Amino acid sequence: MSSAEHVIESAGRRVGELTPDDLELERYLLDLSLQPIEQFEGFSHIEQYLLSALRYQLNYTNYALAMAQYNHTPAFTGYLTEAQANTIEKMRDKKVWGYWAHEMLVGYQRWDPDPMKFANVMYTGFFGVMVGLFETLNDHRFSKPGALSLRWNDDTEYRYEFNSLCEAIVHNMDISSQGPLYPCEPRLIYPMCNAFSLSTLLMHDRLHGTDYGDGRVEQMAQAYLTHGYLRPDNRFMACRGPLKFSMSPSVGNDGVMSFWLNYPMPEQAKRTWENLRANLIRIEGDDVKIDATSWEVIDPGNYSRGTGMSRVSVMASAKEHGDNEMADALERSLDRRYKTVRKNGARAYTGISSWGNAGHVLARFTTEGSMRALLAGEVPTEWKTGPVLAQAAYPDVLVTRAVTDGQALDLVLRPGNGGGRTTLGIERLQPQRDYEVTGGVEDTITADDDGGALVSVDLNDRREVFLRPAAP
């Protein structure tokens, strides 16, 4: 089950075209993200303290949309950029982070609602990766002073932006007795969450020239070993806490670790994946058997019975490590176990949490090494400077591929709402330059003084649209 067809080379990277099936999955996340910032229709609302919380649903929705942009539509901003930005803005809603005041009071006997200041890597680490991916592919709006500020009440606001979020992570790494590992829930340390905090710092250093991550990879790798989070068989404990409390490894957790560590610790990620593939999952006929722990048969995103979350976590790792045979088998195993529901052109599994569905979309859009490359900022210069599709009506226009070689723009579009004539907004053209258009209503357009132009398209089926600089 490939997530792309018509794969092309663009500025040295392979870019695939989203299939109609892919578009249904992407629309599920777009519909969640493009609703007003204060609305959370379609998200799970069980509790905000543990794994069914809104934050994890927002995290993975953001990651999946970023992967869709990176691997399929790098020359499209528009509503795809807006959707990713909205997930970050929703993380600032008190409904998402207000839980920490109670956890701080109960866990540390202190009253301080600020969710970034002390511990709480389950908020800061995951959140930081959202911002880093957004800045890698889009713009730096969340690095402006106060861009990530959190309002507790009319009198209290906690002012943050990407840099001060990273400063909070560094502070917590430095004061932790198991540093650079620091707690999620009070006094409980999860290797998974700390993998996100590490990538946050490394991305900020790449984007802004800081040195927050200097030496942190080696420190964290050593801390995993020293404090018993990484076993000799290359499996990770899910959690450790005081009084010898621990949660044993799981297939899903190993899948997450081998996926997210492929950038900062690729050799460890490979060893964890190889052990997982050889000993804990196996293809049997048209199904995949996994050696799930007793607590792993519960979907942590909604507490329903089932191994769906573990399967999508392992599927993402399989794709990241180039094992498409296993990834395809895992997706078939999901199809066997879960029904799908379609609404307004969007599709999701029923019975799997919205976090699990977002994880499935992330897995679907991942290709070999693509999360490692995205975290590392392997974005061609041509993509950063060439023309982009900046305006398209959603859901009337579904963008299935958008790439640029720095001068021209190559689009593939499908109708999402009956079809008809639509207008596209193009930016980053050469000011006052004429462009030849193939697939549009007009044969030529002229960029304005700001490098913008409008292109009309009759969109009734799959439509290829090309813009090329006209000969002088």
NUKE-473329 format. One record per residue (C-alpha): x, z, y. Coordinates in Angstrom, 1 decimal, m for minus. Each point is the difference from the previous one (the first is absolute). Layout:
MISE        X        Z        Y
MISE        X        Z        Y
...
This chain:
MISE        X        Z        Y
MISE      0.0      0.0      0.0
MISE      2.1     m1.2      2.8
MISE     m0.8      1.1      3.5
MISE      1.1     m3.3      1.5
MISE     m0.2     m3.7     m0.4
MISE      1.7     m2.8      1.8
MISE      3.2      2.0      0.5
MISE      2.3     m1.5      2.6
MISE      3.5      0.8      1.4
MISE     m0.1      1.3      3.6
MISE      3.2      0.9      1.8
MISE      1.6      0.9     m3.3
MISE     m2.9      2.1     m1.4
MISE     m2.8     m0.9     m2.4
MISE     m3.4      0.1      1.6
MISE     m3.1     m0.4     m2.2
MISE     m3.5     m1.0      0.9
MISE     m2.7      2.6     m0.6
MISE     m2.5     m1.0     m2.6
MISE     m3.8      0.4      0.5
MISE      0.2      3.0     m2.3
MISE      2.8      1.5      2.1
MISE     m2.1     m0.6      3.1
MISE     m2.8      2.1     m1.4
MISE      2.4      2.9     m0.6
MISE      1.5     m0.4      3.5
MISE     m3.4      0.0      1.5
MISE     m0.8      3.3     m1.6
MISE      2.9      1.6      1.9
MISE     m0.7     m2.0      3.2
MISE     m3.6      1.2      0.1
MISE      1.2      3.6     m0.4
MISE      2.6     m0.3      2.7
MISE     m1.8     m2.1      2.6
MISE     m3.0      2.3      0.5
MISE      0.2      2.2      3.2
MISE      2.8      2.5      0.0
MISE     m2.3      3.0     m0.2
MISE     m1.9     m1.4     m3.0
MISE      1.0      0.5     m3.7
MISE     m2.8     m1.8     m1.8
MISE      1.1     m1.0     m3.5
MISE      2.7      2.6     m0.3
MISE     m0.2      2.9     m2.4
MISE     m1.1      3.3      1.7
MISE      0.5      2.8     m2.5
MISE      2.6      2.3      1.6
MISE      3.1     m0.4      2.2
MISE      2.4      2.5     m1.6
MISE      1.0     m1.7     m3.2
MISE      0.2     m3.5     m1.4
MISE     m3.5     m1.4      0.9
MISE      0.8      0.4      3.7
MISE     m0.5     m2.7      2.5
MISE      3.7     m0.2      0.8
MISE      1.0     m1.5     m3.3
MISE     m2.7     m2.6      0.1
MISE      1.2     m1.0      3.5
MISE      3.6      0.0     m1.1
MISE     m0.4     m2.4     m2.9
MISE     m2.5     m2.2      1.9
MISE      2.8     m0.5      2.6
MISE      2.7     m0.6     m2.5
MISE     m2.1     m2.6     m1.8
MISE     m0.9     m1.9      3.2
MISE      3.6      0.0      1.0
MISE      1.0     m1.5     m3.4
MISE     m2.7     m2.7      0.5
MISE      1.5     m0.9      3.3
MISE      3.6      0.0     m1.2
MISE     m0.5     m2.1     m3.1
MISE     m2.8     m2.3      1.1
MISE     m0.7     m0.1      3.7
MISE      3.1      1.0      2.0
MISE     m1.0     m2.3      2.8
MISE     m3.5      1.6      0.4
MISE     m0.6      3.0      2.2
MISE     m3.6      0.1      1.3
MISE     m2.4      2.1     m2.0
MISE      2.6      0.7     m2.6
MISE      2.2      1.8      2.5
MISE     m3.1      1.7      1.5
MISE     m1.0      1.3     m3.5
MISE      3.5      1.5     m0.6
MISE      0.0      1.5      3.5
MISE     m3.4      1.5     m0.6
MISE      1.1      1.8     m3.2
MISE      2.8      1.6      2.1
MISE     m2.5      0.9      2.8
MISE     m2.4      1.5     m2.6
MISE      2.9      2.3     m1.2
MISE     m0.2      1.5      3.5
MISE     m3.6      1.0     m0.5
MISE     m0.4      3.8     m0.4
MISE     m2.2     m0.6     m3.1
MISE      3.2     m1.2     m1.7
MISE      2.6      2.5      1.1
MISE     m2.1      3.1      1.0
MISE      0.4      1.4     m3.6
MISE      3.5      1.2      0.8
MISE     m1.1      2.8      2.2
MISE     m1.6      1.7     m3.0
MISE      2.8     m0.8     m2.4
MISE      2.5      1.4      2.4
MISE     m2.0      3.2      0.4
MISE     m0.6      0.6     m3.7
MISE      3.4     m1.3     m1.2
MISE      2.3      1.4      2.7
MISE     m2.1      2.6      1.7
MISE      0.5     m1.8      3.4
MISE     m2.5     m1.7      2.3
MISE      1.4     m3.3      1.2
MISE     m2.3     m3.1     m0.5
MISE      2.9     m2.4      0.9
MISE      0.3     m2.0     m3.3
MISE      3.5     m1.4      0.7
MISE      1.9      3.0      1.3
MISE      0.5      1.9     m3.3
MISE      0.0     m1.2     m3.6
MISE     m2.9     m2.3     m0.9
MISE      2.0     m3.0     m1.2
MISE     m3.2     m1.3     m1.5
MISE     m1.1     m0.8      3.5
MISE      3.2     m0.8      1.8
MISE      1.8     m2.0     m2.7
MISE     m2.9     m2.3     m1.0
MISE     m0.9     m0.4      3.7
MISE      3.5     m0.9      1.0
MISE      0.1     m2.8     m2.6
MISE     m3.2     m1.4      1.5
MISE      1.6     m0.2      3.4
MISE      3.3     m1.4     m1.2
MISE     m1.7     m2.8     m1.9
MISE     m2.2     m0.8      3.0
MISE      3.0     m0.2      2.3
MISE      1.9     m2.1     m2.4
MISE     m2.7     m2.7     m0.1
MISE     m1.8      0.4      3.3
MISE      1.0      1.9      3.2
MISE      1.3      3.4      1.2
MISE     m3.2      1.3      1.6
MISE      0.2      3.2     m2.0
MISE      3.5      0.8      1.4
MISE     m1.3      0.3      3.5
MISE     m0.1      3.6      1.3
MISE     m3.0      1.9     m1.4
MISE     m1.3     m2.9     m2.1
MISE     m0.5      2.2     m3.0
MISE     m1.3      3.0      1.8
MISE     m2.5      2.3     m1.7
MISE     m2.8      1.8      1.9
MISE     m1.1      3.3     m1.5
MISE     m2.5      0.9      2.8
MISE     m0.5     m0.5      3.7
MISE      3.0      2.3      0.8
MISE      2.4     m0.9     m2.8
MISE      1.8     m3.2     m0.8
MISE      3.0     m0.6     m2.1
MISE      2.0     m2.8      1.5
MISE      1.9     m2.3     m2.4
MISE      1.2     m3.6     m0.4
MISE      2.0     m1.6     m2.8
MISE      3.3      1.6      1.2
MISE     m1.3      3.6      0.3
MISE     m1.8     m0.4     m3.4
MISE      3.5     m0.8     m1.4
MISE      1.5      3.0      1.8
MISE     m2.6      2.2     m1.6
MISE      0.9     m1.4     m3.4
MISE      3.7      0.6      0.6
MISE     m0.6      3.6      1.2
MISE     m2.0      0.8     m3.1
MISE      2.6     m1.6     m2.3
MISE      2.7      2.2      1.7
MISE     m1.9      3.3     m0.2
MISE     m1.2     m0.4     m3.6
MISE      1.8      2.1     m2.7
MISE     m0.1     m3.1     m2.2
MISE      0.8     m2.4      2.9
MISE     m0.4     m2.8      0.6
MISE     m3.1      0.5     m2.3
MISE     m2.7      2.0      1.8
MISE     m3.5      1.1     m0.9
MISE     m3.4     m1.8     m0.2
MISE     m2.6      2.6     m0.7
MISE      1.5      3.4      1.0
MISE      3.1      0.8     m2.0
MISE     m0.5     m2.9     m2.4
MISE      2.5     m2.9      0.0
MISE     m1.0     m3.4     m1.3
MISE      2.8     m2.6     m0.6
MISE     m2.5     m2.8      0.8
MISE     m0.8      1.2      3.5
MISE      3.6      0.5      0.9
MISE      0.8     m3.6     m1.1
MISE     m2.3     m1.1      2.9
MISE      1.8      2.3      2.5
MISE      3.3     m1.5     m0.9
MISE     m1.2     m3.6      0.5
MISE     m1.6      1.0      3.3
MISE      3.4      1.1      1.4
MISE      1.9     m3.1     m1.4
MISE     m2.6     m2.3      1.6
MISE      0.2      1.7      3.4
MISE      3.8     m0.2     m0.1
MISE     m0.2     m3.7     m0.7
MISE     m2.6     m0.6      2.7
MISE      1.4      2.2      2.7
MISE      3.7      0.6     m0.7
MISE     m0.3      3.7     m0.7
MISE      1.9      1.8     m2.7
MISE     m2.7      2.3     m1.5
MISE      0.5     m1.3     m3.5
MISE      3.8      0.2      0.0
MISE      1.0      1.7     m3.3
MISE     m3.6      0.7     m0.9
MISE     m0.2     m2.3     m3.0
MISE      2.9      1.8     m1.7
MISE     m1.3      3.4      1.0
MISE     m3.5     m0.7     m1.5
MISE      1.4     m1.5     m3.2
MISE      2.1      3.1     m0.5
MISE     m3.0      2.3      0.9
MISE     m2.1     m1.8     m2.7
MISE      2.6      1.0     m2.5
MISE      1.1      3.4      1.2
MISE     m3.5      1.4      0.3
MISE     m1.3     m1.5     m3.3
MISE     m2.3     m2.7      1.3
MISE      1.7     m2.8     m1.9
MISE      0.4      0.4     m3.7
MISE      2.8     m1.4     m2.2
MISE     m2.5     m2.6     m1.4
MISE     m0.4     m1.3      3.6
MISE     m3.5      1.3      0.3
MISE     m1.0      1.9      3.1
MISE     m1.9      3.3      0.0
MISE     m3.2     m0.4      2.0
MISE      0.5      3.3      1.9
MISE      1.9      3.2      0.1
MISE     m0.7      3.3      1.8
MISE      0.8      3.7      0.1
MISE     m0.1      2.3     m3.0
MISE      1.1     m2.9     m2.3
MISE     m3.2     m1.9      0.6
MISE      0.2     m3.7     m0.9
MISE     m2.0     m3.0     m0.9
MISE      1.4     m2.2     m2.7
MISE      0.8     m3.7      0.3
MISE     m2.8     m2.5     m0.3
MISE     m0.2     m3.8     m0.5
MISE     m1.6     m0.4      3.4
MISE      2.6      2.1      1.8
MISE      2.8     m1.9     m1.7
MISE     m1.6     m3.2      1.1
MISE     m0.2      1.2      3.6
MISE      3.6      1.2      0.0
MISE      1.5     m3.2     m1.5
MISE     m2.0     m2.0      2.6
MISE      0.8      1.9      3.2
MISE      3.6      0.8     m0.9
MISE      1.0     m3.6     m0.6
MISE      1.2     m0.2      3.6
MISE      1.9      3.2      0.6
MISE      1.1      0.6     m3.7
MISE     m0.3     m3.3     m1.9
MISE      2.1      1.1     m3.0
MISE     m2.1      3.1     m0.5
MISE     m3.2     m2.0      0.5
MISE      1.1     m2.5     m2.6
MISE      0.9      2.8     m2.6
MISE     m3.4      1.7      0.6
MISE     m1.8     m3.3     m0.4
MISE      2.0     m1.0     m3.2
MISE     m0.8      3.3     m1.6
MISE     m3.7     m0.3      1.0
MISE     m0.2     m3.6     m1.4
MISE      1.9      0.8     m3.2
MISE     m1.6      3.3     m1.0
MISE     m3.2      0.8      1.8
MISE     m2.1     m3.2      0.4
MISE     m0.5     m2.9     m2.5
MISE     m2.1     m3.1     m0.2
MISE     m2.3      0.0     m3.0
MISE     m2.0     m3.2     m0.4
MISE     m2.0     m0.4      3.2
MISE      0.4      3.6      1.1
MISE      2.8      2.4      1.2
MISE      0.5      3.4     m1.5
MISE      1.5      2.7      2.2
MISE      1.3      3.4     m1.1
MISE     m2.1      1.9      2.6
MISE      0.3      3.8      0.4
MISE     m3.1      2.1     m0.4
MISE     m0.4      0.2      3.8
MISE      0.7     m3.6      0.6
MISE     m3.4     m1.2     m1.4
MISE     m1.5      1.1      3.4
MISE      0.1     m2.4      3.0
MISE      1.5      2.2      2.7
MISE     m1.7     m2.0      2.7
MISE     m3.5      1.1     m1.0
MISE      0.4      2.3     m3.0
MISE     m1.9     m2.3     m2.4
MISE      1.2     m0.5     m3.6
MISE      2.2     m3.0     m0.6
MISE      3.6     m1.2      0.0
MISE     m0.7     m2.7      2.7
MISE      2.4      1.6      2.6
MISE      2.8      0.2     m2.5
MISE     m0.5     m3.6     m1.0
MISE      0.1     m1.3      3.6
MISE      3.1      2.1      0.7
MISE      1.8     m1.4     m3.0
MISE     m1.3     m3.5      0.8
MISE      1.6      0.2      3.5
MISE      3.3      1.0     m1.6
MISE     m0.1     m2.7     m2.5
MISE     m0.5     m2.6      2.7
MISE      2.8      1.5      2.1
MISE      2.4     m0.1     m3.0
MISE     m1.0     m3.5     m0.9
MISE     m2.0      0.7     m3.2
MISE     m3.0     m2.2      0.6
MISE     m0.9      0.1     m3.7
MISE     m0.7      3.7      0.2
MISE     m1.6     m0.2      3.4
MISE     m2.5     m2.7     m1.2
MISE     m0.7      2.0     m3.1
MISE     m0.7      3.1      2.1
MISE     m2.4     m1.9      2.2
MISE     m1.8     m1.2     m3.0
MISE     m0.2      3.5     m1.3
MISE     m1.6      1.0      3.3
MISE     m2.5     m2.8     m0.4
MISE     m0.9      1.3     m3.4
MISE     m0.6      3.6      1.2
MISE     m1.6     m0.5      3.4
MISE     m2.8     m2.0      1.4
MISE      0.3     m1.7      3.4
MISE     m2.3      0.1      2.9
MISE     m0.2     m2.8      2.6
MISE     m1.4      0.5      3.5
MISE      0.2     m2.5      2.9
MISE      2.8     m1.9     m1.7
MISE      2.1      3.1     m0.8
MISE      0.7      1.2     m3.5
MISE      1.1      3.4     m1.5
MISE     m0.1      1.8     m3.2
MISE     m2.8      2.6     m0.5
MISE      1.1      3.2     m1.6
MISE      3.4     m0.1      1.6
MISE      0.6      1.9      3.3
MISE      0.5     m1.9      3.2
MISE      3.6      1.2     m0.1
MISE      0.3     m1.5     m3.5
MISE     m1.6     m3.3      1.2
MISE      2.5     m0.2      2.9
MISE      2.8      0.6     m2.5
MISE     m1.3     m2.9     m2.1
MISE      0.0     m2.3      3.0
MISE      3.6      1.1      0.8
MISE      1.0     m0.7     m3.6
MISE     m1.8     m3.4      0.1
MISE      1.9     m1.1      3.1
MISE      3.4      1.2     m1.0
MISE      2.6     m2.4     m1.3
MISE      3.4      0.8     m1.6
MISE      2.1      2.1      2.4
MISE     m2.4     m0.5      2.9
MISE     m0.6      3.7      0.9
MISE      3.8      0.5     m0.1
MISE      0.4     m3.0      2.3
MISE     m2.8      1.0      2.4
MISE      1.3      3.5      0.3
MISE      3.5     m1.4      0.6
MISE     m1.3     m2.3      2.8
MISE      0.8     m3.3     m1.7
MISE     m2.1     m1.9      2.5
MISE      1.4     m3.5      0.9
MISE      0.8     m0.5      3.7
MISE     m2.2     m3.1     m0.1
MISE     m3.0      2.2     m0.8
MISE      0.7      2.3      2.9
MISE      0.4     m2.8      2.6
MISE     m2.1     m3.0     m1.2
MISE     m3.7     m0.7      0.7
MISE     m2.7      2.3     m1.3
MISE     m3.7     m0.1     m0.6
MISE     m1.0      2.8      2.3
MISE     m3.8     m0.4      0.2
MISE     m2.5     m0.9     m2.7
MISE     m3.6      1.2     m0.5
MISE     m0.5      2.4     m2.9
MISE     m1.6     m0.6     m2.5
MISE     m0.7     m3.6      1.1
MISE      3.7     m0.9     m0.5
MISE      1.9      1.2     m3.0
MISE      3.8     m0.6      0.3
MISE      1.5     m0.7     m3.4
MISE      3.4     m1.1      1.2
MISE      1.8      0.0      3.3
MISE      3.7     m0.7      0.4
MISE      2.3     m1.4      2.6
MISE      3.5     m1.5     m0.1
MISE      0.6      1.1      3.6
MISE     m1.4     m3.1      1.6
MISE     m3.1     m1.1     m2.0
MISE     m3.0      1.9     m1.4
MISE     m1.4     m0.6     m3.5
MISE     m3.5      1.5     m0.7
MISE     m2.4     m0.1     m2.9
MISE     m3.4      1.3      0.8
MISE     m3.3      0.5     m1.8
MISE     m3.5      0.8      1.3
MISE     m1.3      3.5     m0.5
MISE     m3.4     m0.2      1.5
MISE     m1.6     m3.4     m0.6
MISE      2.4     m2.2      1.7
MISE     m0.2     m2.1      3.1
MISE      2.0     m0.7      3.1
MISE      2.3      2.8      1.2
MISE      2.7      0.5      2.5
MISE      3.5      1.4     m0.7
MISE      2.3      1.6      2.5
MISE      3.6     m0.9     m0.4
MISE      2.9      1.9      1.7
MISE      3.8     m0.2      0.3
MISE      0.0     m3.8      0.6
MISE      2.4     m1.5      2.4
MISE     m1.6      0.1      3.4
MISE     m1.3     m3.3      1.2
MISE      1.1     m1.7     m3.2
MISE     m2.3     m2.5     m1.7
MISE     m0.8      0.6     m3.7
MISE     m1.3     m2.4     m2.6
MISE     m2.9      1.5     m2.0
MISE     m0.9     m1.0     m3.6
MISE     m3.3      1.4     m1.4
MISE     m1.5      0.9      3.4
MISE     m2.7     m1.6      2.1
MISE      2.6     m1.1      2.6
MISE      3.1     m2.0     m0.8
MISE      2.2      1.6      2.6
MISE      0.0      3.2      2.1
MISE      2.1      1.2      2.9
MISE      1.3      3.5      0.2
MISE     m0.7      1.9      3.2
MISE      2.5      1.7      2.2
MISE      0.0      3.1     m2.3
MISE      0.5     m2.1     m3.2
MISE     m3.7      0.3     m1.1
MISE     m2.5     m2.6     m1.1
MISE     m3.4     m0.3     m1.6
MISE     m0.6     m2.2     m3.0
MISE     m3.5     m1.0     m1.3
MISE     m0.5     m0.4     m3.7
MISE     m3.0     m1.1     m2.1
MISE      0.3      2.5     m2.9
MISE     m2.3     m0.7     m2.9
MISE      2.4      0.3     m2.9
MISE      3.7      0.6     m0.6
MISE      1.7     m1.5      3.1
MISE      3.6     m0.6      0.8
MISE      1.0      0.1      3.6
MISE      3.4     m1.0      1.3
MISE      1.5      0.2      3.5
MISE      3.2     m1.8      0.7
MISE      1.9     m0.5      3.3
MISE     m0.7     m3.5      1.3
MISE      2.9     m2.3      0.5
MISE      1.3      0.2      3.6
